[in-house]
Amino acid sequence: MRGVTILIHRDGVGAGRQLRLAGWVQRLVLATVVLLVLALALGIIFFGPIIAAAAREPFLAHEVGRLRAENARVTELARRLDEVEARYAHLRGMLGGRGLPAVPSDSEKSGGEERLYVAPPILARIPTRADSAAPAGPASPWRWPLSVPSYRTRGLAEGDPNEETHAGIDLAVPVGSDVRASGAGRVEETGADSAYGLYVLLEHAGGYETMYGHLSRVLVAEGAAVREGQVIALTGNTGHSTAPHLHFEIRHYGRSVDPLTLVREGT
């Protein structure tokens, strides 16, 4: 490559200056420009996505904060709804009221307007002869602990003779269903446990005890006497539980026995 001569001439001045660039200088300048262009292109390719993500970070942080606040509000509303449903189920079980009416169908609408449906009043249930005949003192368990249909998901399972792997039966049932005492007796203990969740332990005659676990609400106090069939709690999903169900077990002198040998569904 031949050299290049650059002539610099100022206005009003007769003489000028000349700047001669040798061929190797031109090659050096051209190589430098090419390297700069390549470096800029590689920087855009490799660091462009990182720079774009960093520019979006404040917006994403704001969106995450908003979603967390919305999730907290939804969780609080769900908790309050569970409490209201549990209280309604408790009141319905105590007073013997009926459930809410079904949603009206299109055939029940007249004149193009929807009929207004009002919830029926909850009336106290008149005591029956069976209620008055129920024993007030301790008695061995014989009654099914639920008054709604349930599905047995797990039974009594024994492994090592000195260690039981599952001490009762699990009954899948919706949250807020009535849990009834399997026999007359005394509330020996109530509380919360990492495995059982909220629980109630009843003491009966003949060395029998019944345990009711994974509850959402306990409705009796320790030391209180309970009647056979009395609502003592509401079902839930507390403790070591993967789905709403009632854990029900019967113990005889501290040893778990299969509840199905003493109670039957529907009794």
N, C-alpha and C positions, 0 to 999 in steps of 0.2 A: 504494500500500500504506500503510495507516494505521500510526501508531507503536504501540509496545508499551511498557507501563509495568510494571516488575518491582518488587514490594514485598518488602523484606527486613526481617524482624521477628525480633529475638532474644528468647528466652524470658526472662521476668522483667523485661523493659524495656518501659515503656509506649509509648514513641515508636519508630517504625521509620524506615527509609530507603526512598526510592523511586528507581528507576533507569529512566529513560525512554530507549527506543531509537527513534530516528527510522526512517522507512520506508527511507531510503537505506542505513542501517546494516544493516538486515535483508537487503536485497538484496546488499550487499557480502559479508556472512557466508555467505549461501546460494551466491553465485557462487564464493567461495573453497572451500567444501566440495565443490561440483561439480567444480571444477578439480583438487582433490586426488584425488578419486575417479577422474577420467579419467586423471590422471598415473599413479596406482597401477595402473590397468588396462593402460595402454599399457606400463608398465614390466614387468608380468608377461608380456604378450604378446611383447615384443621381447627382453627380457633373461632370461626364464625358462629357455629352452633353453640359453643360455650358462651360467647359474648351475648348471643340472642337469649339463651336461657337465663343468664345473669340479669339481663334487662327485664325479663318477665318475673323474676323472683319476688319483687315487692307485691305485684298483683296476685301471684299465687299464694303468698303468705296471707294476704288480706282475705282471699277466697276461702282458704283453709280455716281461718279464724271464724268467718261467717258460718261455714258449715258446722263447725264444732258447737257454736252457739245454738244453731238450729237443732242439732242432735240433742243437746242438753235439754232444750225446751220440749222436744218430742218425748224424751225419756221421762221427764217430769210429768207430762200429761198422761203417759202410759201408766206411770205409778199411781197417779190419782185415780185413773179409770179403774185399775185393779182394786184399789181400796173401796171405791164406790160399789163395784160389782160384788166384792166380798161382803160388804155390809148389807147389801140387798139380799144376797143369798142367805146370810145369817138371819136377817129379819124374816125372810120368807120361811126358813126352816122352823123358826121359833113360833111363828104365828100361823103356819099352815096355809099361807097365801098361795095363789096361783101365779104362774109366770106372766110375762107380758103378752098381749095379743099379737097375732100374726099380722103381717103387712097386708092391707086389703088388695085384692086383685082388681083387674080392670072391670070385671063383671059387677063388682061391688060399688062402682062409681056411678053416680046418677046425674043426669042433666049436664054432663061435661065438667062437673065439679067433684073434687075428691071429698069423701065424707070425713068428718073429723072423728078420730078414734081417741077415746080417753081411757087411760089405764084403769082397770077395775080397782075398787078399794080392797085393801088387805084386811081380812077379818080374822079375828082370833079363832083358833080351832077349839071346838067344844071338847073337853076331856071325855074320853071313852072309858068303858069298863076295863079294857085292857090296860089303860094308863094307870088307873087306880089300883089295879092288881099287881103292877110291876113292883118287884121287891125294892125296898129302899136301902137294905143292907148289902154287904158284899155277896156276890154270887159268881160262880164259875162262868167264863165267857162262852157264849153259844150263838150270839147274834152277829149277822154280817155287818161290817162297819160302815157300809155305804148304802144309801137309799136310791142311788141312780145307777144305771147300767155302767159296768166297767169291763176292762179287758185285762186279763192276767198276763203280764209280760215276763215275770220271773217268779220261780218258786223257791222253796227251801232247798239249799245246796250245801252239802257237807263235804269237806275235804279231809284234812287230818282229823282223827277222832277227838283231839283236844282243841281243835280250832275250826269254827264254822265259817265258811266263805260267804254265806248269805243266810241270815237268821230268820227270814220271814218270807212274805210274798209281796210282790209289787203289783198294784192295780192301777192301770192307766185310766185317768178320769180327768175331766176339765177342772181348771183352777176355780176355787170357790165353791166346790161341792161340799155338802154336809158330811162331816165325819161323826159317827155315832158310837157311843160306848158299846162294846161287845157284851158287856155284862155289868151289873151293878157293882159298885166298889168305891174306892177312894182314890183321888188324884195323888199319886205318890211323888211325881216330879214333872215339871215342865221346864222348858229352856230351849237353847239353841246349841247345836252341835255341828262340827265341820262336816260330818258324814250324814247324820240324820236331818240336819237343818232344824227348823222349828219342830218340836216333838212334844208328845204327851205320854206319860207312863202311868197306867192305872194298876192298882192293886186289887185283886179279887180274892174270894174265899178259896180254900184248898191249896194255897201256895201258887196260884196263878197270877200272872201279870200280862198285860197287853201293852204293846208299844205302837204308837201311831207317828210316823215320820214324814218329812218333806212338806210340812204344813205351811200355809200362808197366813193363818191366824189361829191363835189359841184362845178359846172362849171359856176356860175354866181356870181356877186358881189352885195352887198346891194345898193339899189338905182337905179340899172340898169333897163332899159325898156326891156321887153321880148315880143316876138311874140307868138301868139298861135301856139302850136306845136314845139316850139324851145326846143332843148335839154338843160335842166338846171342842170341835175345831173345824177349820175349813181347809180343803186340800190345796196344795200349792206345788212349788218347784224349787224349794230351798235346799241347802246343803249339797251333798254330792249327788246331783240329779241331772239327767240330760233331757228330761221331758216331764211335764206335769203328771204326777202319780202319787198314790198313797202307799207308803211302806207299812205293812201290818204284820206284827209278829206276836206270838203267844209264848210265854215262858212258864215252865212248871218247875218250881223250886230252883230258879236260875238257869234251867236248861231249856233251850228253844225246842218247841215241838211244831210239827206241821200244822198250820192253822186249818187246813182243809180237813183234818181229822176231827175237828170240833165244830166248825162253822160251815155253812153252805150259803151260796149266794141266793138271795131271795128270802132268807129267814130273818 
